């Protein structure tokens, strides 16, 4: 079974867990894209508004290091543990 997951969700997890302090979202997005491709995921919709784009100001997103838009991916649900395991090692 495939699900859609956005780079915004993964970046939020990384920021929340202080795994990528000082790394820009553009670089994180590239690393996430490489990881998803490596695990057999596919690109879905490009640059969709982030989950929080309607709720937070641009200033708040910048302060928290969250993107305004993000690439969406289609991944097999069985790969999610590997996605988060890899992110945890960053």
LINZIPE-V364915 format. One record per helix or strand. SS is the DSSP state (H for helix, E for strand). FROM is the first residue (numbers start at 1). TO is the last residue. If there is no record, write none. Layout:
BEGIN
SS & FROM & TO
SS & FROM & TO
END
This chain:
BEGIN
E & 2 & 6
H & 7 & 16
H & 25 & 38
E & 42 & 43
E & 48 & 49
H & 58 & 64
E & 69 & 70
E & 72 & 76
H & 77 & 88
END
